[in-house]
Amino acid sequence: MSAIATAIRRVVTRIPYGKVATYGQIAKLAGYPNHSRFVGRCLHDKDTPVPWQRVINGQGKVSPRGLDGNDDEQRFLLQCEGVEFGEGGKIDLKVYLWDGE
């Protein structure tokens, strides 16, 4: 695994239960502020699981993934953690956004 992937995955493991972080936030906290798109790729490695469901887009939404159904799974997992979805499938970032600490 590359250094950037390791750094990203370390940050994602710190997101508390019931909180979310954005792709851009994770990239910045990992020390790679211009690599938010790479964050999503780092979360696909199922061999070393991380709480991938807690990473959402900057609009406060689950990013659609096409036909694999993981966007429904992500929403379900977040709801199980107590994260609520509002109108248009948005998560209130004022309530649920992790502060990075």
mmCIF file of the C-alpha atoms, coordinates in Angstrom:
data_MODEL
# 
_entry.id   MODEL 
# 
loop_
_atom_site.group_PDB 
_atom_site.id 
_atom_site.type_symbol 
_atom_site.label_atom_id 
_atom_site.label_alt_id 
_atom_site.label_comp_id 
_atom_site.label_asym_id 
_atom_site.label_entity_id 
_atom_site.label_seq_id 
_atom_site.pdbx_PDB_ins_code 
_atom_site.Cartn_x 
_atom_site.Cartn_y 
_atom_site.Cartn_z 
_atom_site.occupancy 
_atom_site.B_iso_or_equiv 
_atom_site.pdbx_formal_charge 
_atom_site.auth_seq_id 
_atom_site.auth_comp_id 
_atom_site.auth_asym_id 
_atom_site.auth_atom_id 
_atom_site.pdbx_PDB_model_num 
ATOM 1   C CA . MET A 1 1   ? 0.000   0.000  0.000  1.00 0.00 ? 1   MET A CA 1 
ATOM 2   C CA . SER A 1 2   ? 1.326   3.453  -0.876 1.00 0.00 ? 2   SER A CA 1 
ATOM 3   C CA . ALA A 1 3   ? 2.180   6.090  1.728  1.00 0.00 ? 3   ALA A CA 1 
ATOM 4   C CA . ILE A 1 4   ? -0.763  8.245  0.666  1.00 0.00 ? 4   ILE A CA 1 
ATOM 5   C CA . ALA A 1 5   ? -3.207  5.330  0.917  1.00 0.00 ? 5   ALA A CA 1 
ATOM 6   C CA . THR A 1 6   ? -1.865  4.433  4.357  1.00 0.00 ? 6   THR A CA 1 
ATOM 7   C CA . ALA A 1 7   ? -2.209  8.051  5.545  1.00 0.00 ? 7   ALA A CA 1 
ATOM 8   C CA . ILE A 1 8   ? -5.775  8.292  4.236  1.00 0.00 ? 8   ILE A CA 1 
ATOM 9   C CA . ARG A 1 9   ? -6.827  5.018  5.790  1.00 0.00 ? 9   ARG A CA 1 
ATOM 10  C CA . ARG A 1 10  ? -5.336  6.041  9.157  1.00 0.00 ? 10  ARG A CA 1 
ATOM 11  C CA . VAL A 1 11  ? -7.435  9.206  9.160  1.00 0.00 ? 11  VAL A CA 1 
ATOM 12  C CA . VAL A 1 12  ? -10.611 7.324  8.212  1.00 0.00 ? 12  VAL A CA 1 
ATOM 13  C CA . THR A 1 13  ? -10.145 4.906  11.129 1.00 0.00 ? 13  THR A CA 1 
ATOM 14  C CA . ARG A 1 14  ? -10.302 7.906  13.492 1.00 0.00 ? 14  ARG A CA 1 
ATOM 15  C CA . ILE A 1 15  ? -13.804 9.023  12.442 1.00 0.00 ? 15  ILE A CA 1 
ATOM 16  C CA . PRO A 1 16  ? -16.018 8.328  15.457 1.00 0.00 ? 16  PRO A CA 1 
ATOM 17  C CA . TYR A 1 17  ? -19.157 6.230  15.390 1.00 0.00 ? 17  TYR A CA 1 
ATOM 18  C CA . GLY A 1 18  ? -22.120 8.410  14.428 1.00 0.00 ? 18  GLY A CA 1 
ATOM 19  C CA . LYS A 1 19  ? -19.996 11.058 12.705 1.00 0.00 ? 19  LYS A CA 1 
ATOM 20  C CA . VAL A 1 20  ? -19.051 11.639 9.064  1.00 0.00 ? 20  VAL A CA 1 
ATOM 21  C CA . ALA A 1 21  ? -16.206 13.303 7.200  1.00 0.00 ? 21  ALA A CA 1 
ATOM 22  C CA . THR A 1 22  ? -15.931 14.539 3.633  1.00 0.00 ? 22  THR A CA 1 
ATOM 23  C CA . TYR A 1 23  ? -13.513 13.261 1.016  1.00 0.00 ? 23  TYR A CA 1 
ATOM 24  C CA . GLY A 1 24  ? -11.799 16.654 0.968  1.00 0.00 ? 24  GLY A CA 1 
ATOM 25  C CA . GLN A 1 25  ? -11.534 16.774 4.746  1.00 0.00 ? 25  GLN A CA 1 
ATOM 26  C CA . ILE A 1 26  ? -9.907  13.330 4.847  1.00 0.00 ? 26  ILE A CA 1 
ATOM 27  C CA . ALA A 1 27  ? -7.416  14.276 2.131  1.00 0.00 ? 27  ALA A CA 1 
ATOM 28  C CA . LYS A 1 28  ? -6.469  17.448 3.988  1.00 0.00 ? 28  LYS A CA 1 
ATOM 29  C CA . LEU A 1 29  ? -6.105  15.720 7.371  1.00 0.00 ? 29  LEU A CA 1 
ATOM 30  C CA . ALA A 1 30  ? -3.951  13.029 5.734  1.00 0.00 ? 30  ALA A CA 1 
ATOM 31  C CA . GLY A 1 31  ? -1.620  15.721 4.399  1.00 0.00 ? 31  GLY A CA 1 
ATOM 32  C CA . TYR A 1 32  ? -2.722  15.461 0.760  1.00 0.00 ? 32  TYR A CA 1 
ATOM 33  C CA . PRO A 1 33  ? -5.220  18.329 0.336  1.00 0.00 ? 33  PRO A CA 1 
ATOM 34  C CA . ASN A 1 34  ? -5.490  17.993 -3.445 1.00 0.00 ? 34  ASN A CA 1 
ATOM 35  C CA . HIS A 1 35  ? -6.267  14.276 -3.448 1.00 0.00 ? 35  HIS A CA 1 
ATOM 36  C CA . SER A 1 36  ? -9.924  14.063 -2.399 1.00 0.00 ? 36  SER A CA 1 
ATOM 37  C CA . ARG A 1 37  ? -10.783 11.813 -5.357 1.00 0.00 ? 37  ARG A CA 1 
ATOM 38  C CA . PHE A 1 38  ? -8.078  9.394  -4.317 1.00 0.00 ? 38  PHE A CA 1 
ATOM 39  C CA . VAL A 1 39  ? -9.721  9.006  -0.905 1.00 0.00 ? 39  VAL A CA 1 
ATOM 40  C CA . GLY A 1 40  ? -12.598 7.052  -2.426 1.00 0.00 ? 40  GLY A CA 1 
ATOM 41  C CA . ARG A 1 41  ? -10.234 4.670  -4.166 1.00 0.00 ? 41  ARG A CA 1 
ATOM 42  C CA . CYS A 1 42  ? -8.394  3.968  -0.928 1.00 0.00 ? 42  CYS A CA 1 
ATOM 43  C CA . LEU A 1 43  ? -11.610 2.862  0.736  1.00 0.00 ? 43  LEU A CA 1 
ATOM 44  C CA . HIS A 1 44  ? -12.284 0.027  -1.709 1.00 0.00 ? 44  HIS A CA 1 
ATOM 45  C CA . ASP A 1 45  ? -9.663  -2.323 -0.253 1.00 0.00 ? 45  ASP A CA 1 
ATOM 46  C CA . LYS A 1 46  ? -11.830 -4.851 1.569  1.00 0.00 ? 46  LYS A CA 1 
ATOM 47  C CA . ASP A 1 47  ? -8.763  -6.765 2.853  1.00 0.00 ? 47  ASP A CA 1 
ATOM 48  C CA . THR A 1 48  ? -8.062  -4.071 5.432  1.00 0.00 ? 48  THR A CA 1 
ATOM 49  C CA . PRO A 1 49  ? -11.458 -2.772 6.465  1.00 0.00 ? 49  PRO A CA 1 
ATOM 50  C CA . VAL A 1 50  ? -12.006 0.808  7.588  1.00 0.00 ? 50  VAL A CA 1 
ATOM 51  C CA . PRO A 1 51  ? -15.302 2.580  8.402  1.00 0.00 ? 51  PRO A CA 1 
ATOM 52  C CA . TRP A 1 52  ? -15.718 3.639  4.756  1.00 0.00 ? 52  TRP A CA 1 
ATOM 53  C CA . GLN A 1 53  ? -19.399 4.401  5.261  1.00 0.00 ? 53  GLN A CA 1 
ATOM 54  C CA . ARG A 1 54  ? -18.493 7.490  7.307  1.00 0.00 ? 54  ARG A CA 1 
ATOM 55  C CA . VAL A 1 55  ? -16.931 9.276  4.316  1.00 0.00 ? 55  VAL A CA 1 
ATOM 56  C CA . ILE A 1 56  ? -19.354 11.360 2.254  1.00 0.00 ? 56  ILE A CA 1 
ATOM 57  C CA . ASN A 1 57  ? -19.180 14.122 -0.324 1.00 0.00 ? 57  ASN A CA 1 
ATOM 58  C CA . GLY A 1 58  ? -18.874 17.819 0.425  1.00 0.00 ? 58  GLY A CA 1 
ATOM 59  C CA . GLN A 1 59  ? -22.590 18.356 -0.164 1.00 0.00 ? 59  GLN A CA 1 
ATOM 60  C CA . GLY A 1 60  ? -23.371 16.148 2.816  1.00 0.00 ? 60  GLY A CA 1 
ATOM 61  C CA . LYS A 1 61  ? -24.581 13.287 0.643  1.00 0.00 ? 61  LYS A CA 1 
ATOM 62  C CA . VAL A 1 62  ? -23.641 9.706  -0.031 1.00 0.00 ? 62  VAL A CA 1 
ATOM 63  C CA . SER A 1 63  ? -21.905 9.656  -3.412 1.00 0.00 ? 63  SER A CA 1 
ATOM 64  C CA . PRO A 1 64  ? -23.713 7.451  -5.931 1.00 0.00 ? 64  PRO A CA 1 
ATOM 65  C CA . ARG A 1 65  ? -21.715 4.418  -6.982 1.00 0.00 ? 65  ARG A CA 1 
ATOM 66  C CA . GLY A 1 66  ? -23.773 3.102  -9.832 1.00 0.00 ? 66  GLY A CA 1 
ATOM 67  C CA . LEU A 1 67  ? -25.171 -0.389 -9.922 1.00 0.00 ? 67  LEU A CA 1 
ATOM 68  C CA . ASP A 1 68  ? -23.216 -2.022 -7.097 1.00 0.00 ? 68  ASP A CA 1 
ATOM 69  C CA . GLY A 1 69  ? -25.731 -0.903 -4.447 1.00 0.00 ? 69  GLY A CA 1 
ATOM 70  C CA . ASN A 1 70  ? -23.090 0.333  -2.016 1.00 0.00 ? 70  ASN A CA 1 
ATOM 71  C CA . ASP A 1 71  ? -24.742 3.743  -1.798 1.00 0.00 ? 71  ASP A CA 1 
ATOM 72  C CA . ASP A 1 72  ? -27.830 2.071  -0.260 1.00 0.00 ? 72  ASP A CA 1 
ATOM 73  C CA . GLU A 1 73  ? -25.573 0.037  2.018  1.00 0.00 ? 73  GLU A CA 1 
ATOM 74  C CA . GLN A 1 74  ? -23.707 3.164  3.087  1.00 0.00 ? 74  GLN A CA 1 
ATOM 75  C CA . ARG A 1 75  ? -26.925 4.973  3.902  1.00 0.00 ? 75  ARG A CA 1 
ATOM 76  C CA . PHE A 1 76  ? -28.168 1.962  5.903  1.00 0.00 ? 76  PHE A CA 1 
ATOM 77  C CA . LEU A 1 77  ? -24.911 1.678  7.874  1.00 0.00 ? 77  LEU A CA 1 
ATOM 78  C CA . LEU A 1 78  ? -24.947 5.383  8.711  1.00 0.00 ? 78  LEU A CA 1 
ATOM 79  C CA . GLN A 1 79  ? -28.570 5.214  9.817  1.00 0.00 ? 79  GLN A CA 1 
ATOM 80  C CA . CYS A 1 80  ? -27.640 2.299  12.093 1.00 0.00 ? 80  CYS A CA 1 
ATOM 81  C CA . GLU A 1 81  ? -25.075 4.633  13.684 1.00 0.00 ? 81  GLU A CA 1 
ATOM 82  C CA . GLY A 1 82  ? -27.783 7.231  14.306 1.00 0.00 ? 82  GLY A CA 1 
ATOM 83  C CA . VAL A 1 83  ? -26.923 9.535  11.414 1.00 0.00 ? 83  VAL A CA 1 
ATOM 84  C CA . GLU A 1 84  ? -30.086 11.119 10.066 1.00 0.00 ? 84  GLU A CA 1 
ATOM 85  C CA . PHE A 1 85  ? -30.740 12.024 6.447  1.00 0.00 ? 85  PHE A CA 1 
ATOM 86  C CA . GLY A 1 86  ? -32.781 15.087 5.635  1.00 0.00 ? 86  GLY A CA 1 
ATOM 87  C CA . GLU A 1 87  ? -34.502 16.326 2.534  1.00 0.00 ? 87  GLU A CA 1 
ATOM 88  C CA . GLY A 1 88  ? -32.775 15.268 -0.661 1.00 0.00 ? 88  GLY A CA 1 
ATOM 89  C CA . GLY A 1 89  ? -30.685 12.675 1.181  1.00 0.00 ? 89  GLY A CA 1 
ATOM 90  C CA . LYS A 1 90  ? -28.494 15.283 2.871  1.00 0.00 ? 90  LYS A CA 1 
ATOM 91  C CA . ILE A 1 91  ? -26.774 14.831 6.197  1.00 0.00 ? 91  ILE A CA 1 
ATOM 92  C CA . ASP A 1 92  ? -26.672 17.939 8.376  1.00 0.00 ? 92  ASP A CA 1 
ATOM 93  C CA . LEU A 1 93  ? -22.931 18.599 8.538  1.00 0.00 ? 93  LEU A CA 1 
ATOM 94  C CA . LYS A 1 94  ? -23.427 21.039 11.424 1.00 0.00 ? 94  LYS A CA 1 
ATOM 95  C CA . VAL A 1 95  ? -24.607 18.090 13.489 1.00 0.00 ? 95  VAL A CA 1 
ATOM 96  C CA . TYR A 1 96  ? -22.700 15.077 12.151 1.00 0.00 ? 96  TYR A CA 1 
ATOM 97  C CA . LEU A 1 97  ? -19.434 16.375 10.692 1.00 0.00 ? 97  LEU A CA 1 
ATOM 98  C CA . TRP A 1 98  ? -16.386 15.107 12.575 1.00 0.00 ? 98  TRP A CA 1 
ATOM 99  C CA . ASP A 1 99  ? -14.099 17.914 13.725 1.00 0.00 ? 99  ASP A CA 1 
ATOM 100 C CA . GLY A 1 100 ? -10.932 15.958 12.955 1.00 0.00 ? 100 GLY A CA 1 
ATOM 101 C CA . GLU A 1 101 ? -9.858  15.684 16.578 1.00 0.00 ? 101 GLU A CA 1 
# 
